[in-house]
């Protein structure tokens, strides 16, 4: 297990002895401020980094799941996924409060 900052942890540290991953899962969330636009922007930045890592580290056909606070960046993020994954779904878990802006984007069939 690696504990660290996604912005300073290297790809080599994450891969360890592996050549690629079959799946990358990101449940990262920023420290929230209570200012919705700031929290959404921070979440989008974390999501973007997780997706960038997935694109570099996934094996062909792999899958990606990432948490995102839904906001103005949502459509651009969804388009990024559809450009690299054969199947993309948006999921709001039952365990998430109805008023929560938290969603998960799932991409399968990485190419």
C-alpha positions as CSV (number, residue, x, y, z in Angstrom):
1,X,0.0,0.0,0.0
2,X,1.2,3.5,-0.9
3,X,0.2,6.5,1.2
4,X,1.1,9.8,-0.4
5,X,0.2,12.8,-2.5
6,X,-1.1,11.9,-6.0
7,X,0.8,15.0,-7.3
8,X,4.2,13.9,-6.0
9,X,3.9,10.1,-6.2
10,X,5.6,8.8,-9.4
11,X,4.1,6.4,-11.9
12,X,7.0,4.0,-11.1
13,X,6.1,4.1,-7.4
14,X,2.5,3.2,-8.2
15,X,3.3,0.4,-10.7
16,X,5.9,-1.3,-8.5
17,X,6.8,-4.6,-10.2
18,X,3.8,-4.4,-12.6
19,X,3.9,-3.4,-16.2
20,X,0.3,-2.0,-16.3
21,X,-2.9,-2.2,-14.3
22,X,-6.2,-3.8,-15.3
23,X,-8.1,-1.2,-13.3
24,X,-7.5,2.1,-11.7
25,X,-9.9,3.2,-8.9
26,X,-10.0,6.7,-7.5
27,X,-12.1,7.7,-4.5
28,X,-10.1,10.9,-3.9
29,X,-11.9,13.9,-2.6
30,X,-10.5,17.3,-1.7
31,X,-10.6,18.9,1.7
32,X,-13.9,20.8,1.3
33,X,-14.3,24.5,2.0
34,X,-18.0,24.8,1.9
35,X,-17.7,26.9,-1.2
36,X,-19.2,24.8,-3.9
37,X,-17.3,26.2,-6.9
38,X,-14.0,25.9,-5.1
39,X,-14.8,22.3,-4.0
40,X,-15.9,21.3,-7.5
41,X,-12.7,22.8,-9.0
42,X,-10.5,20.9,-6.5
43,X,-12.4,17.7,-7.2
44,X,-12.0,18.2,-10.9
45,X,-8.2,18.6,-10.5
46,X,-7.9,15.4,-8.5
47,X,-10.1,13.6,-11.0
48,X,-8.0,14.9,-13.9
49,X,-4.8,13.6,-12.3
50,X,-6.3,10.2,-11.6
51,X,-7.5,10.0,-15.2
52,X,-4.1,11.0,-16.5
53,X,-2.5,8.3,-14.4
54,X,-5.0,5.8,-15.7
55,X,-4.3,6.7,-19.3
56,X,-0.5,6.2,-18.6
57,X,-0.8,3.0,-16.5
58,X,-3.8,1.0,-17.8
59,X,-3.4,-2.1,-19.9
60,X,-5.4,-2.2,-23.1
61,X,-9.0,-3.1,-22.2
62,X,-8.6,-1.9,-18.7
63,X,-11.1,0.0,-16.5
64,X,-11.2,3.3,-14.6
65,X,-13.5,4.4,-11.8
66,X,-13.2,8.0,-10.5
67,X,-15.1,10.1,-8.1
68,X,-16.0,13.7,-9.1
69,X,-18.1,16.5,-7.6
70,X,-20.5,17.3,-10.4
71,X,-20.0,20.8,-11.6
72,X,-19.2,22.9,-14.7
73,X,-16.2,20.6,-15.7
74,X,-18.4,17.5,-15.8
75,X,-19.2,17.4,-19.5
76,X,-15.5,18.0,-20.5
77,X,-14.5,15.2,-18.2
78,X,-17.1,12.8,-19.5
79,X,-15.9,13.6,-23.1
80,X,-12.3,12.8,-22.1
81,X,-13.5,9.4,-20.9
82,X,-15.5,8.6,-24.0
83,X,-12.5,9.4,-26.1
84,X,-10.4,6.6,-24.4
85,X,-12.9,4.1,-23.2
86,X,-15.4,1.9,-25.2
87,X,-18.1,2.2,-22.5
88,X,-18.7,5.0,-20.0
89,X,-21.3,5.2,-17.3
90,X,-22.2,7.7,-14.7
91,X,-23.1,6.3,-11.3
92,X,-24.5,7.9,-8.2
93,X,-24.3,5.2,-5.4
94,X,-27.4,4.6,-3.2
95,X,-25.1,5.3,-0.3
96,X,-24.5,8.9,-1.4
97,X,-26.9,11.5,0.0
98,X,-29.6,12.7,-2.4
99,X,-28.3,16.3,-2.1
100,X,-24.7,15.3,-2.6
101,X,-22.9,16.4,-5.8
102,X,-20.6,13.4,-5.6
103,X,-20.8,11.0,-8.6
104,X,-18.6,8.3,-10.1
105,X,-17.6,8.0,-13.7
106,X,-16.8,4.5,-14.9
107,X,-14.9,3.7,-18.1
108,X,-14.4,0.2,-19.4
109,X,-12.5,-1.0,-22.5
110,X,-9.5,1.3,-22.4
111,X,-7.8,1.9,-25.7
